[in-house]
Amino acid sequence: MLGLYKQFKKELKMGIINQEKWDNFVKVNADDAYSKACVDVARQVMVHLDDDPTPLHKGYHPDIHTAHGLICKSDDEVGAGSISGFMAGAVRSMIKAVHSRGEEFAESFGE
């Protein structure tokens, strides 16, 4: 499992502004499937945020320039199994805390 994390760590390096906090999120949530699903979705959302600089706005899936759209798309891509609204809130919190576009993402989420 740590090997997969190291693979993604390289991909995320650009947008991560608090690597220590991200590493801690990954570490403390590695052994619980529910929590790990949140980390996996957050990781994939951050890959999308790094790949597409298009500004986010409020709205819903399937619009991928919204927090909701990015979470749904990422959930499907990582096979998390349709995360709950509470889990989506955890994804938002992680991204807000560690990514350079975290504030923008949180605002699009509805904060």
C-alpha positions in Angstrom: 0.0 0.0 0.0 2.9 2.4 0.8 4.2 1.8 -2.8 1.0 3.1 -4.3 1.2 6.2 -2.0 4.8 6.8 -3.2 3.6 6.6 -6.8 1.0 9.3 -6.2 3.2 11.4 -4.0 5.4 12.3 -7.0 2.3 13.3 -9.0 0.9 15.5 -6.3 4.1 17.4 -5.4 3.3 20.5 -7.4 -0.1 21.4 -5.8 0.6 20.2 -2.3 1.4 23.2 0.0 1.5 21.2 3.3 3.2 17.9 2.6 3.5 17.0 6.3 -0.2 17.3 6.8 -1.0 15.3 3.7 1.4 12.6 4.7 -0.3 12.4 8.1 -3.8 12.2 6.5 -2.5 9.2 4.4 -0.9 7.5 7.4 -3.7 7.8 9.9 -6.4 6.7 7.4 -4.5 3.8 5.8 -6.0 1.0 7.9 -9.7 1.9 7.6 -11.5 1.4 4.3 -14.0 4.2 5.0 -11.3 6.7 5.8 -8.9 5.5 3.1 -11.7 6.0 0.5 -11.7 9.7 1.5 -8.0 9.9 1.1 -8.1 8.2 -2.3 -10.8 10.5 -3.6 -9.0 13.6 -2.3 -5.8 12.4 -4.0 -7.5 12.0 -7.3 -9.3 15.3 -7.0 -5.9 17.0 -6.4 -4.5 15.3 -9.5 -7.4 16.8 -11.5 -6.8 20.2 -9.9 -3.2 20.1 -10.9 -4.0 18.9 -14.4 -6.8 21.4 -15.2 -6.3 25.1 -14.2 -9.9 26.0 -15.1 -11.4 28.0 -12.3 -14.0 26.2 -10.2 -17.5 27.4 -9.6 -20.5 26.2 -7.6 -22.6 23.5 -9.2 -23.0 19.8 -9.5 -21.9 16.7 -11.3 -21.4 16.1 -14.2 -19.8 19.6 -14.4 -16.1 18.8 -13.6 -15.4 22.4 -12.8 -17.2 22.2 -9.5 -16.2 20.5 -6.3 -19.2 18.2 -6.5 -18.3 17.2 -10.1 -14.7 16.5 -9.3 -15.5 14.5 -6.2 -18.0 12.3 -8.2 -15.6 11.8 -11.1 -12.7 11.0 -8.7 -14.9 8.6 -6.7 -15.7 6.7 -9.9 -12.1 6.7 -11.0 -10.7 5.2 -7.8 -13.7 2.9 -7.2 -14.5 4.3 -3.8 -18.1 3.2 -4.1 -20.2 6.4 -4.1 -18.9 8.2 -1.0 -21.4 9.8 1.3 -21.9 13.5 1.8 -20.1 13.3 5.1 -17.1 11.7 3.4 -17.2 14.4 0.7 -16.9 16.9 3.5 -13.8 15.1 4.7 -12.4 15.2 1.2 -13.1 19.0 1.1 -11.4 19.5 4.4 -8.2 17.6 3.4 -7.9 19.4 0.1 -8.5 22.8 1.7 -5.7 22.0 4.3 -3.0 20.8 1.9 -3.6 22.0 -1.7 -2.7 25.3 -3.4 -6.2 25.4 -4.8 -7.8 24.3 -1.5 -9.6 27.6 -0.7 -11.0 27.7 -4.3 -12.2 24.1 -4.0 -13.8 24.7 -0.6 -15.6 27.7 -1.9 -16.9 25.7 -4.9 -18.0 23.0 -2.4 -20.2 25.6 -0.7 -18.2 26.8 2.2 
